[in-house]
């Protein structure tokens, strides 16, 4: 996301203002330390004027697609789509683990109150 932000000429402060989030939250999203961005995918894509699948691409693939939209002849291949699917699955798996941890923590808090 950092590369995407820089390619679009946004400062950290500008993008945070547009997304209504703190710079520390966005920085963690850029570093891949949190999957918070997945709940904001529509808003992020709106700011960058991209489709959700483009958000999951590496810089090289993002530039390739951007060039394609500007008159190039290259299209997304099945390989790129497979890579996107794997990335989405990885992100959802990570979110599921985080959910399980939160549920276990909440269950522990509830059982301590009983």
N, C-alpha and C positions, 0 to 999 in steps of 0.2 A: 504494500500500500504506500510505502514511502516513495518508491520509484514512480508510482502512479501520481502521487501528489506533486512530486517534482516535475514530472513530464507535463503536468497541467499548470505549472507555475504558481501553485498555492503555497503560502507559508503555513507553518503549523498552526499559527493563530487564526489565519483566515479559514482553514478547513474546520477547525474546532468550532469557530463561531457559526459556520454554516450548518454543522451537525449538532450544535447545542450540546457539546461535550467538553470535558476538560482536556487540556493538553496532555496530562499524564495518562488519561484513558486512551487517547488517540495514539500516543507513543507506544503504549503496551500493545495496542492493536497492530501497529506497524511492525513491531518486533515479534509478533506471533505469540506473545505471552498470554493472550486471552482470545477467546472466540466471541467476544462481545459484539464484534462487527457483524456477525451473522444475523443478529436481531435487528440490525440497522441497514441491512443490505440494500433495501429499496431506496432509502434516503441517501446512502453513499453513492449508489449508482446514479441517482438523480443529480447529485452535485457534479459528478464527473461526466455525466451524459454518456453512460455506457450501459451495456446489458450485464446482468448478474454474472453470467459465465465469464465475461471479460475480467471481472474482478479477481477471478481465480487463476488467471494466466500469469506466467512469468513475464518479466519485462520484454524479453525477446519476442514472445508470442503476442504480447499486447501490441508491440510496435508493428509486428507483421500484420495483425488484423487491422490496426489503424491505417497502415499503408494501403491495405487492400480496400478499405472503405474510401480511400482517396484516389482510386483509379487503378490499383494494382490488380493482378490476376490470380493471386494465391487465395485459396479458400481454406476453411477449417477442415482438417482431415479427421478420419476416424481415430487416429492416434491421439490428436489433441483432445478430442471429446472424451476418449478413454482416460486420459490424464486428468481432465476436469472431474470426471466421475470419481476417480480414486481420491482426489483432493477433497471433494465434498464428503465422501464416506469417511475419510480421516477426520475431518472437522466434526462431523456428527458423532463419531465414536468418542472424540475428545469431550464433546458436550455431554454425552451420555455418562461418561465417567464423572464429570463434574456434578451432574445431576444426582448420581448415586451417592457421591460424597456428601452433598447438601442434605439429601434425604436421611442418610445415616446420622448426620449431625443433628438434624431436627428430631429424629426419633429418640436420640439420646437425651436431648433437652426435655422432651415430653416425658420420657420415662423417669427422669430425675425429679420432675414436678409431682409425679403421682405418688 
